[in-house]
């Protein structure tokens, strides 16, 4: 079954364990390779991503696309942490939520 890129917009994205990540707001395309590179989620679940920050989900993490998008991989939690005062940059890392 073929799905057009515009049909992906607005579809809900679920993690492998069934948690709702958010909805597809845009599709990131690698024009040179003529393939989908990722799915952009503008508002993510605060239970999965710190501050509900926008996230680009690599398309290689997608397991299935039908009425919803199912992922075969997603970190337990995505958080941003500072790498240090000398560098002054932020990096993304997966962290296990506190229980």
C-alpha beads as a LAMMPS data file, in Angstrom:
LAMMPS data file: protein, C-alpha beads

99 atoms
98 bonds

1 atom types
1 bond types

-500.0 500.0 xlo xhi
-500.0 500.0 ylo yhi
-500.0 500.0 zlo zhi

Masses

1 110.0

Atoms # bond

1 1 1 0.000 0.000 0.000
2 1 1 1.373 3.382 -0.977
3 1 1 0.780 6.441 1.193
4 1 1 1.293 9.966 -0.095
5 1 1 3.309 12.310 2.097
6 1 1 0.406 14.707 2.554
7 1 1 -1.685 11.852 3.951
8 1 1 0.762 11.552 6.873
9 1 1 -0.053 15.056 8.132
10 1 1 -2.208 14.977 11.254
11 1 1 -1.734 11.258 11.919
12 1 1 -1.000 10.296 15.495
13 1 1 2.386 8.744 16.278
14 1 1 2.624 5.979 18.886
15 1 1 5.725 4.559 20.557
16 1 1 6.380 0.788 20.565
17 1 1 4.771 0.512 24.017
18 1 1 1.595 2.327 22.896
19 1 1 2.195 5.833 24.266
20 1 1 1.034 8.781 22.150
21 1 1 3.989 10.942 21.091
22 1 1 1.975 13.507 19.137
23 1 1 0.747 14.226 15.614
24 1 1 2.696 14.581 12.375
25 1 1 2.924 18.315 11.619
26 1 1 5.325 18.070 8.705
27 1 1 7.367 15.602 6.691
28 1 1 11.131 16.074 6.340
29 1 1 12.326 15.020 2.881
30 1 1 15.834 14.221 1.641
31 1 1 15.449 15.665 -1.843
32 1 1 18.758 14.332 -3.175
33 1 1 17.933 10.755 -2.148
34 1 1 14.202 11.138 -2.977
35 1 1 13.074 9.691 0.346
36 1 1 11.378 10.676 3.598
37 1 1 13.993 11.521 6.225
38 1 1 11.767 12.151 9.226
39 1 1 8.437 13.141 10.716
40 1 1 8.248 16.500 12.492
41 1 1 6.089 16.610 15.620
42 1 1 5.467 20.191 16.737
43 1 1 3.862 19.442 20.099
44 1 1 4.999 16.264 21.819
45 1 1 3.764 14.513 24.940
46 1 1 5.354 16.021 28.065
47 1 1 5.595 12.476 29.444
48 1 1 8.004 11.576 26.627
49 1 1 9.802 14.837 25.767
50 1 1 10.879 17.587 28.178
51 1 1 8.727 20.728 27.892
52 1 1 6.767 19.150 24.990
53 1 1 9.509 20.367 22.668
54 1 1 9.189 19.831 18.926
55 1 1 10.872 16.652 17.738
56 1 1 11.969 15.231 14.408
57 1 1 11.463 11.454 14.450
58 1 1 13.823 9.676 12.029
59 1 1 11.776 7.771 9.482
60 1 1 13.940 4.684 10.025
61 1 1 12.210 4.410 13.442
62 1 1 8.796 3.977 11.761
63 1 1 7.448 0.455 11.865
64 1 1 4.052 0.874 10.195
65 1 1 1.807 3.542 8.714
66 1 1 -1.940 3.108 8.505
67 1 1 -4.576 5.118 10.385
68 1 1 -1.769 5.925 12.855
69 1 1 2.028 5.806 12.716
70 1 1 3.675 3.108 14.824
71 1 1 7.301 3.400 15.827
72 1 1 9.662 0.468 16.272
73 1 1 11.938 2.592 18.480
74 1 1 11.679 5.677 20.668
75 1 1 13.751 6.518 23.778
76 1 1 12.063 6.130 27.171
77 1 1 12.377 9.895 27.640
78 1 1 14.023 12.712 25.702
79 1 1 15.569 15.479 27.762
80 1 1 17.877 18.376 27.060
81 1 1 20.871 18.928 29.246
82 1 1 23.641 21.456 29.152
83 1 1 27.018 20.013 28.186
84 1 1 28.930 22.451 30.350
85 1 1 29.518 26.140 30.998
86 1 1 32.561 26.338 28.724
87 1 1 30.729 25.006 25.685
88 1 1 27.394 26.722 26.203
89 1 1 25.512 24.308 23.950
90 1 1 22.700 21.904 24.548
91 1 1 22.602 18.298 23.465
92 1 1 19.774 15.825 23.254
93 1 1 19.968 12.631 25.217
94 1 1 17.643 9.872 26.268
95 1 1 17.012 9.568 29.977
96 1 1 14.988 7.132 32.024
97 1 1 12.160 8.916 33.866
98 1 1 12.351 8.979 37.651
99 1 1 9.870 6.739 39.436

Bonds

1 1 1 2
2 1 2 3
3 1 3 4
4 1 4 5
5 1 5 6
6 1 6 7
7 1 7 8
8 1 8 9
9 1 9 10
10 1 10 11
11 1 11 12
12 1 12 13
13 1 13 14
14 1 14 15
15 1 15 16
16 1 16 17
17 1 17 18
18 1 18 19
19 1 19 20
20 1 20 21
21 1 21 22
22 1 22 23
23 1 23 24
24 1 24 25
25 1 25 26
26 1 26 27
27 1 27 28
28 1 28 29
29 1 29 30
30 1 30 31
31 1 31 32
32 1 32 33
33 1 33 34
34 1 34 35
35 1 35 36
36 1 36 37
37 1 37 38
38 1 38 39
39 1 39 40
40 1 40 41
41 1 41 42
42 1 42 43
43 1 43 44
44 1 44 45
45 1 45 46
46 1 46 47
47 1 47 48
48 1 48 49
49 1 49 50
50 1 50 51
51 1 51 52
52 1 52 53
53 1 53 54
54 1 54 55
55 1 55 56
56 1 56 57
57 1 57 58
58 1 58 59
59 1 59 60
60 1 60 61
61 1 61 62
62 1 62 63
63 1 63 64
64 1 64 65
65 1 65 66
66 1 66 67
67 1 67 68
68 1 68 69
69 1 69 70
70 1 70 71
71 1 71 72
72 1 72 73
73 1 73 74
74 1 74 75
75 1 75 76
76 1 76 77
77 1 77 78
78 1 78 79
79 1 79 80
80 1 80 81
81 1 81 82
82 1 82 83
83 1 83 84
84 1 84 85
85 1 85 86
86 1 86 87
87 1 87 88
88 1 88 89
89 1 89 90
90 1 90 91
91 1 91 92
92 1 92 93
93 1 93 94
94 1 94 95
95 1 95 96
96 1 96 97
97 1 97 98
98 1 98 99
